[in-house]
Amino acid sequence: MSNPQFLEASSGIRSLTVDDMPNCSISDRLILELVTDEEVDLDQLAGIVEENASLTALVIGLANSAYFSSPTDIHRVSDAIIKVLGMRMVRSVILSVVLGRSLDLSKCAAFSKVDYWTDSLTTGRYCQYLAMKSDIRKRINVDQAYLCGLLANFGQLVLIHHYPREMNQILSEDNGNLSELLAKEEHLLGVHQGHAVSLMARRWLLPENTAICLQHCYEGSYEGELLELINFVSGVGQLVSSVAHKVKDIEIPTSILALEGIDFNESDIEMLSEMRAEVSLVAKHLEKFGN
């Protein structure tokens, strides 16, 4: 197993600040405000999508993809949402695409957009699955858990945008150990993806609770009222990373084992693996037409 100390720290690396994050256009700002609003209705969501040709093509194309096997061809955004995709899927896809399209990911050969999309969507969906299956749904907002799971690794994209050479080195040695990956980022760059994504979230004015959750998702320093949500999303993220890298004898995070109302076991790991395989079909579509 690689150790962060074996990586040579780069000289001249400057710490990231909010000002280093890409600017948000007025149109993208309006889109983000809408898709992060839990009270948004169908007409509002369909309307904002239809105002953007690339988002319209993405949503309709996804609804007509083989993964969803719609019995009829979908030609309208509203039909794509109602009949096939659902509000949560459309909101999450739009959010990720709008955030991600401002970042240059082309200079990091070790990064796979398909793998990123697959793991992000799987983390969000598995957060939803476990929350609804356990008693934690009574204490946390399930939609917020889905959103934080979806964006949990978005900071990795921010780091690739700013430090492509160093991130290529780090990702080339990634073996599925999330703690080790974060330690390498911290050692080589002086910052890890949790801090990076929190800067992006604040620059683009995402909900403050979301920014806090993303910042502390993979570190143990937070002790506030969002602790249970943060530990939950972090545990799911670790599971997804282990499954993605086919780790043998997966260690179940304490936050997952502690879930009440569910006896987490091998069948839940198998379900996660199957979910990730299915989601990869969606990810391939998003990689082609989206970010």
Secondary structure in CASP SS format (residue, H / E / C, confidence):
PFRMAT SS
TARGET T0000
AUTHOR 0000-0000-0000
METHOD secondary structure of the structure
MODEL  1
M C 1.00
S C 1.00
N C 1.00
P H 1.00
Q H 1.00
F H 1.00
L C 1.00
E C 1.00
A C 1.00
S C 1.00
S C 1.00
G C 1.00
I C 1.00
R C 1.00
S C 1.00
L C 1.00
T C 1.00
V H 1.00
D H 1.00
D H 1.00
M C 1.00
P C 1.00
N C 1.00
C C 1.00
S C 1.00
I H 1.00
S H 1.00
D H 1.00
R H 1.00
L H 1.00
I H 1.00
L H 1.00
E H 1.00
L H 1.00
V H 1.00
T C 1.00
D C 1.00
E C 1.00
E C 1.00
V C 1.00
D C 1.00
L H 1.00
D H 1.00
Q H 1.00
L H 1.00
A H 1.00
G H 1.00
I H 1.00
V H 1.00
E H 1.00
E C 1.00
N C 1.00
A H 1.00
S H 1.00
L H 1.00
T H 1.00
A H 1.00
L H 1.00
V H 1.00
I H 1.00
G H 1.00
L H 1.00
A H 1.00
N C 1.00
S C 1.00
A C 1.00
Y C 1.00
F C 1.00
S C 1.00
S C 1.00
P C 1.00
T C 1.00
D C 1.00
I C 1.00
H C 1.00
R C 1.00
V H 1.00
S H 1.00
D H 1.00
A H 1.00
I H 1.00
I H 1.00
K H 1.00
V H 1.00
L H 1.00
G C 1.00
M H 1.00
R H 1.00
M H 1.00
V H 1.00
R H 1.00
S H 1.00
V H 1.00
I H 1.00
L H 1.00
S H 1.00
V H 1.00
V H 1.00
L H 1.00
G H 1.00
R C 1.00
S C 1.00
L C 1.00
D C 1.00
L C 1.00
S C 1.00
K C 1.00
C C 1.00
A C 1.00
A C 1.00
F C 1.00
S C 1.00
K H 1.00
V H 1.00
D H 1.00
Y H 1.00
W H 1.00
T H 1.00
D H 1.00
S H 1.00
L H 1.00
T H 1.00
T H 1.00
G H 1.00
R H 1.00
Y H 1.00
C H 1.00
Q H 1.00
Y H 1.00
L H 1.00
A H 1.00
M H 1.00
K H 1.00
S C 1.00
D H 1.00
I H 1.00
R H 1.00
K H 1.00
R C 1.00
I C 1.00
N C 1.00
V H 1.00
D H 1.00
Q H 1.00
A H 1.00
Y H 1.00
L H 1.00
C H 1.00
G H 1.00
L H 1.00
L H 1.00
A C 1.00
N C 1.00
F H 1.00
G H 1.00
Q H 1.00
L H 1.00
V H 1.00
L H 1.00
I H 1.00
H H 1.00
H H 1.00
Y C 1.00
P H 1.00
R H 1.00
E H 1.00
M H 1.00
N H 1.00
Q H 1.00
I H 1.00
L H 1.00
S H 1.00
E C 1.00
D C 1.00
N C 1.00
G C 1.00
N C 1.00
L H 1.00
S H 1.00
E H 1.00
L H 1.00
L H 1.00
A H 1.00
K H 1.00
E H 1.00
E H 1.00
H H 1.00
L H 1.00
L H 1.00
G C 1.00
V C 1.00
H C 1.00
Q H 1.00
G H 1.00
H H 1.00
A H 1.00
V H 1.00
S H 1.00
L H 1.00
M H 1.00
A H 1.00
R H 1.00
R H 1.00
W C 1.00
L C 1.00
L C 1.00
P C 1.00
E H 1.00
N H 1.00
T H 1.00
A H 1.00
I H 1.00
C H 1.00
L H 1.00
Q H 1.00
H H 1.00
C C 1.00
Y C 1.00
E C 1.00
G C 1.00
S C 1.00
Y C 1.00
E C 1.00
G C 1.00
E C 1.00
L C 1.00
L H 1.00
E H 1.00
L H 1.00
I H 1.00
N H 1.00
F H 1.00
V H 1.00
S H 1.00
G H 1.00
V H 1.00
G H 1.00
Q H 1.00
L H 1.00
V H 1.00
S H 1.00
S H 1.00
V H 1.00
A H 1.00
H C 1.00
K C 1.00
V C 1.00
K C 1.00
D C 1.00
I C 1.00
E C 1.00
I C 1.00
P C 1.00
T H 1.00
S H 1.00
I H 1.00
L H 1.00
A C 1.00
L C 1.00
E C 1.00
G C 1.00
I C 1.00
D C 1.00
F C 1.00
N C 1.00
E H 1.00
S H 1.00
D H 1.00
I H 1.00
E H 1.00
M H 1.00
L H 1.00
S H 1.00
E H 1.00
M H 1.00
R H 1.00
A H 1.00
E H 1.00
V H 1.00
S H 1.00
L H 1.00
V H 1.00
A H 1.00
K H 1.00
H H 1.00
L H 1.00
E H 1.00
K H 1.00
F H 1.00
G C 1.00
N C 1.00
END
